[in-house]
Amino acid sequence: MPVLGFETTLLVLAFVLLVAGVVGSLVPQVPGAPLSLAGVYVYWVGTGMTEPGVVLLAVLTMTGAFTWLVDFAGGAVAARVGGASTKTAVAAGLVGLVLFFVTGPLGILFGVAITVFALEFYRQEDARKGLKAALVTTVGMLASGIVQALLTGSMLVAMLGVALL
């Protein structure tokens, strides 16, 4: 059985990381952006730091950093846009983190929505405002995942272009 060279192993690892980044962007609590960034930099090292070029490397790095920001802030921003207080957004984030280990992705969505509704209903004494905050938060969380998948997917496509050209 042939043994892969170190450079080839790095290039294969880079694409495994890039694909894992796209998948990770769709799975809550899996760091899609850092995985994608790791794939870009492993590829860069595997090519002797020649590909991708400096400009594309900078663009991909900024894309990864922005994706990471979307991951961290997406749900909280959506909660605030929906009218939830900062305390509610923080509490919902903590509930989502705990539920990840107990129920998985669907549990996170439902748990966060219920938490936002309950806390906002209690705070504002208005079921409509609580429901609006919960719905906007849930839609924002889903949209955040889609944006992350598109951004990490674009990083993968860019790197495929580099590798094939």
C-alpha positions as a Markdown table, in Angstrom:
| # | Residue | x | y | z |
|---|---|---|---|---|
| 1 | Met | 0.0 | 0.0 | 0.0 |
| 2 | Pro | 1.5 | 3.4 | -1.0 |
| 3 | Val | 2.3 | 5.8 | 1.8 |
| 4 | Leu | 1.1 | 9.4 | 1.3 |
| 5 | Gly | 3.6 | 12.1 | 1.5 |
| 6 | Phe | 3.4 | 14.7 | 4.3 |
| 7 | Glu | 2.2 | 17.4 | 1.9 |
| 8 | Thr | -0.5 | 15.2 | 0.4 |
| 9 | Thr | -1.6 | 14.3 | 3.9 |
| 10 | Leu | -1.9 | 18.0 | 4.8 |
| 11 | Leu | -3.9 | 18.7 | 1.7 |
| 12 | Val | -6.3 | 15.9 | 2.4 |
| 13 | Leu | -6.6 | 17.0 | 6.0 |
| 14 | Ala | -7.3 | 20.5 | 4.8 |
| 15 | Phe | -10.3 | 19.4 | 2.8 |
| 16 | Val | -11.6 | 17.2 | 5.6 |
| 17 | Leu | -11.5 | 20.3 | 7.8 |
| 18 | Leu | -13.2 | 22.5 | 5.2 |
| 19 | Val | -16.0 | 19.9 | 4.8 |
| 20 | Ala | -16.3 | 19.5 | 8.5 |
| 21 | Gly | -16.6 | 23.3 | 8.8 |
| 22 | Val | -19.6 | 23.4 | 6.5 |
| 23 | Val | -21.2 | 20.5 | 8.4 |
| 24 | Gly | -20.3 | 22.1 | 11.7 |
| 25 | Ser | -22.0 | 25.3 | 10.7 |
| 26 | Leu | -25.3 | 23.5 | 10.5 |
| 27 | Val | -24.9 | 21.6 | 13.8 |
| 28 | Pro | -25.3 | 23.7 | 17.0 |
| 29 | Gln | -22.2 | 24.0 | 19.2 |
| 30 | Val | -19.9 | 22.6 | 16.5 |
| 31 | Pro | -17.3 | 25.3 | 15.6 |
| 32 | Gly | -17.9 | 25.4 | 11.8 |
| 33 | Ala | -15.9 | 28.6 | 11.2 |
| 34 | Pro | -12.8 | 27.6 | 13.1 |
| 35 | Leu | -12.8 | 24.2 | 11.3 |
| 36 | Ser | -13.0 | 26.0 | 8.0 |
| 37 | Leu | -10.2 | 28.4 | 8.9 |
| 38 | Ala | -8.1 | 25.5 | 10.1 |
| 39 | Gly | -8.6 | 23.8 | 6.7 |
| 40 | Val | -7.5 | 27.0 | 4.9 |
| 41 | Tyr | -4.4 | 27.3 | 6.9 |
| 42 | Val | -3.5 | 23.6 | 6.8 |
| 43 | Tyr | -3.8 | 23.8 | 3.0 |
| 44 | Trp | -1.6 | 27.0 | 3.0 |
| 45 | Val | 1.1 | 25.2 | 5.0 |
| 46 | Gly | 0.7 | 22.1 | 2.9 |
| 47 | Thr | 1.5 | 24.1 | -0.3 |
| 48 | Gly | 4.6 | 25.7 | 1.3 |
| 49 | Met | 2.7 | 28.9 | 2.1 |
| 50 | Thr | 2.2 | 29.7 | -1.6 |
| 51 | Glu | -1.5 | 28.9 | -2.1 |
| 52 | Pro | -3.9 | 30.5 | -1.6 |
| 53 | Gly | -2.2 | 33.8 | -2.3 |
| 54 | Val | -1.9 | 36.5 | 0.4 |
| 55 | Val | -5.0 | 38.4 | -0.8 |
| 56 | Leu | -7.3 | 35.3 | -1.0 |
| 57 | Leu | -5.9 | 34.1 | 2.3 |
| 58 | Ala | -6.8 | 37.5 | 3.9 |
| 59 | Val | -10.3 | 37.4 | 2.4 |
| 60 | Leu | -10.9 | 33.8 | 3.6 |
| 61 | Thr | -9.6 | 34.7 | 7.0 |
| 62 | Met | -12.0 | 37.7 | 7.2 |
| 63 | Thr | -14.8 | 35.5 | 6.0 |
| 64 | Gly | -14.1 | 32.9 | 8.7 |
| 65 | Ala | -13.9 | 35.6 | 11.4 |
| 66 | Phe | -17.2 | 37.0 | 10.2 |
| 67 | Thr | -18.8 | 33.6 | 10.2 |
| 68 | Trp | -17.5 | 33.0 | 13.7 |
| 69 | Leu | -19.1 | 36.3 | 14.8 |
| 70 | Val | -22.4 | 35.3 | 13.2 |
| 71 | Asp | -22.2 | 32.0 | 15.1 |
| 72 | Phe | -21.7 | 33.8 | 18.5 |
| 73 | Ala | -24.0 | 36.7 | 18.0 |
| 74 | Gly | -26.8 | 35.5 | 15.7 |
| 75 | Gly | -29.2 | 34.2 | 18.3 |
| 76 | Ala | -28.6 | 37.1 | 20.7 |
| 77 | Val | -29.0 | 39.7 | 18.0 |
| 78 | Ala | -32.2 | 38.0 | 16.8 |
| 79 | Ala | -33.6 | 38.0 | 20.4 |
| 80 | Arg | -32.8 | 41.7 | 20.7 |
| 81 | Val | -34.4 | 42.5 | 17.4 |
| 82 | Gly | -37.5 | 40.6 | 18.5 |
| 83 | Gly | -37.8 | 42.8 | 21.5 |
| 84 | Ala | -36.2 | 40.5 | 24.1 |
| 85 | Ser | -34.1 | 42.1 | 26.9 |
| 86 | Thr | -30.4 | 41.4 | 27.2 |
| 87 | Lys | -31.1 | 39.3 | 30.3 |
| 88 | Thr | -33.5 | 37.2 | 28.3 |
| 89 | Ala | -31.1 | 36.8 | 25.5 |
| 90 | Val | -28.3 | 35.7 | 27.9 |
| 91 | Ala | -30.7 | 33.3 | 29.7 |
| 92 | Ala | -31.8 | 31.8 | 26.4 |
| 93 | Gly | -28.2 | 31.3 | 25.3 |
| 94 | Leu | -27.5 | 29.4 | 28.6 |
| 95 | Val | -30.6 | 27.3 | 28.2 |
| 96 | Gly | -29.6 | 26.5 | 24.6 |
| 97 | Leu | -26.1 | 25.5 | 25.8 |
| 98 | Val | -27.4 | 23.1 | 28.5 |
| 99 | Leu | -30.1 | 21.7 | 26.2 |
| 100 | Phe | -27.5 | 20.9 | 23.5 |
| 101 | Phe | -26.0 | 18.2 | 25.8 |
| 102 | Val | -29.5 | 16.9 | 26.8 |
| 103 | Thr | -31.7 | 17.1 | 23.7 |
| 104 | Gly | -29.7 | 18.1 | 20.7 |
| 105 | Pro | -30.4 | 20.6 | 18.0 |
| 106 | Leu | -34.3 | 20.5 | 18.0 |
| 107 | Gly | -34.3 | 20.8 | 21.8 |
| 108 | Ile | -32.1 | 23.9 | 21.5 |
| 109 | Leu | -34.6 | 25.6 | 19.2 |
| 110 | Phe | -37.6 | 24.7 | 21.2 |
| 111 | Gly | -35.9 | 25.4 | 24.6 |
| 112 | Val | -34.7 | 28.8 | 23.5 |
| 113 | Ala | -38.1 | 29.7 | 22.0 |
| 114 | Ile | -39.9 | 28.6 | 25.2 |
| 115 | Thr | -37.4 | 30.4 | 27.4 |
| 116 | Val | -37.6 | 33.7 | 25.4 |
| 117 | Phe | -41.4 | 33.5 | 25.4 |
| 118 | Ala | -41.7 | 32.8 | 29.2 |
| 119 | Leu | -39.2 | 35.4 | 30.3 |
| 120 | Glu | -40.6 | 38.1 | 28.0 |
| 121 | Phe | -44.2 | 37.3 | 28.9 |
| 122 | Tyr | -43.2 | 37.6 | 32.6 |
| 123 | Arg | -41.2 | 40.8 | 31.9 |
| 124 | Gln | -43.7 | 42.6 | 29.7 |
| 125 | Glu | -47.0 | 40.9 | 30.8 |
| 126 | Asp | -47.9 | 40.6 | 27.2 |
| 127 | Ala | -48.3 | 37.2 | 25.4 |
| 128 | Arg | -48.0 | 38.8 | 21.9 |
| 129 | Lys | -44.7 | 40.5 | 22.7 |
| 130 | Gly | -43.4 | 37.3 | 24.2 |
| 131 | Leu | -44.5 | 35.3 | 21.2 |
| 132 | Lys | -43.0 | 37.8 | 18.8 |
| 133 | Ala | -39.6 | 37.8 | 20.6 |
| 134 | Ala | -39.7 | 33.9 | 20.7 |
| 135 | Leu | -40.5 | 33.7 | 17.0 |
| 136 | Val | -38.0 | 36.3 | 15.8 |
| 137 | Thr | -35.3 | 34.6 | 18.0 |
| 138 | Thr | -36.0 | 31.2 | 16.5 |
| 139 | Val | -36.1 | 32.5 | 12.9 |
| 140 | Gly | -32.8 | 34.3 | 13.7 |
| 141 | Met | -31.2 | 31.2 | 15.0 |
| 142 | Leu | -32.2 | 29.3 | 11.8 |
| 143 | Ala | -31.1 | 32.1 | 9.6 |
| 144 | Ser | -27.8 | 32.3 | 11.4 |
| 145 | Gly | -27.1 | 28.6 | 10.6 |
| 146 | Ile | -28.0 | 29.2 | 7.0 |
| 147 | Val | -25.7 | 32.2 | 6.7 |
| 148 | Gln | -22.9 | 30.2 | 8.4 |
| 149 | Ala | -23.4 | 27.3 | 6.0 |
| 150 | Leu | -23.3 | 29.7 | 3.0 |
| 151 | Leu | -20.1 | 31.4 | 4.3 |
| 152 | Thr | -18.2 | 28.2 | 5.1 |
| 153 | Gly | -19.5 | 26.6 | 1.9 |
| 154 | Ser | -18.0 | 29.6 | 0.0 |
| 155 | Met | -14.7 | 29.0 | 1.7 |
| 156 | Leu | -14.8 | 25.4 | 0.6 |
| 157 | Val | -15.6 | 26.3 | -3.0 |
| 158 | Ala | -12.8 | 28.9 | -3.0 |
| 159 | Met | -10.3 | 26.4 | -1.8 |
| 160 | Leu | -11.5 | 23.8 | -4.3 |
| 161 | Gly | -11.0 | 26.4 | -7.0 |
| 162 | Val | -7.4 | 27.0 | -5.7 |
| 163 | Ala | -6.7 | 23.3 | -5.7 |
| 164 | Leu | -8.1 | 22.6 | -9.2 |
| 165 | Leu | -6.7 | 25.6 | -11.0 |
